[in-house]
Amino acid sequence: MTAGFLLAAAATGSTKRRHPRVDPPRPPAHQVHAQLLEADNSYATWGFQGDGGPQGEELFKALFANDYIEWDRVGCFQDVTMRLIATRLLPEETLAALDGAQRGLYVQGELVNKTPVLKELASDKRFHVYCSPLNAGAAAVIDEVARAFGFTVEQTNEMSELGHCAKFVVYLTALTWRSAETSAQFADEVRKAMDLGMSVLLVHEMPGVGGQEARHGCEFKTFFDHPDGARGPEAAKAASPTRAVRAPLDPTPHSTRENCSGSTPVDLVDRGIYSTIAIPLKGGAWREASMVMLAQALSARTVEEIAVSKSSLAALKRIQMNTARIQRSLKRLSGKIVKRPSKLVTVCAATTSASAEQPPEVAVDCPSSSV
């Protein structure tokens, strides 16, 4: 069954805005409730006729009958939001027809429609990730993505196995850099991983609905907070999803610096811990898209793998060029060689194997007068 429904939405000026608008926090439900009840006394002064329409209590119940739908600047989360909006706006009979369709209600290109595949480990690795026991929630979120897609994600929490891990997970929540000595010890582990040149997988729990408060979700700028205000605001302002924060080096050894108020240790920021984009995680209906992104990140190639891939591609191009030269030589020879019963014409050419590094040789066994 195919349902022929298309929902289109547009906002005035949305294509002209260079930077996304940051909406103010939504006021708590009890505050909205109090304001609506207070407004009941003003209906007459506002010119309402008759009973004045729905009163505060009725309006409050209508407004909060369903969970509100979040909007986020991350594109894959916007797709989920648009689908949720469509679900609430479309008539019930339309939704019923879509339920019977092959794909149901969906947004074209939506990330949740993709099926990620976990790649095999390299020969010198035994674990996909290292999840520190000092980084609360890191192992749990890896278990969550494994359950979501039926993966077997090999993980360890033993520092002695660090060299056998493909990635080092840094699970960023409001607790990551705010747990006193635990955070300090975790920072030391991150330093060791960076010393080994390991790929750091940043996973960030964002604030919002759907259990994010219990997951200690927070704004990314939290990781640049600093108690004296001399460092944090500048670092937070300079931070962007596509640029690493490169603040002036602090000559004070990290062992003598105090990690306060959720601030990332300065030396880790200087070394580029945030040089890669963190995987954003949200709750509720947006969690599924988050898990797809995390699964894709687990299979993302490391810098070393990319270098090997480029080398292999260069070798393949050389092989293709050699093959093209062989084909051109054979084509020219095919118009010049005259076959004689008493002579055997032999053409020897290089194959397309990976070992074909030398230019091809073409040998022809025939009388010179026949060529």
VENSUL-V965055 format. One record per helix or strand. SS is the DSSP state (~ for helix, > for strand). FROM is the first residue (numbers start at 1). LEN is the number of residues. If there is no record, write none. Layout:
ss,from,len
SS,FROM,LEN
SS,FROM,LEN
This chain:
ss,from,len
~,29,14
~,44,3
~,56,8
~,75,15
~,92,8
~,111,3
>,127,4
~,138,12
>,155,2
~,159,6
>,165,8
~,181,15
>,199,7
~,220,5
~,232,7
>,240,1
>,243,1
~,254,3
~,266,5
>,279,3
~,284,15
~,303,32
~,368,3
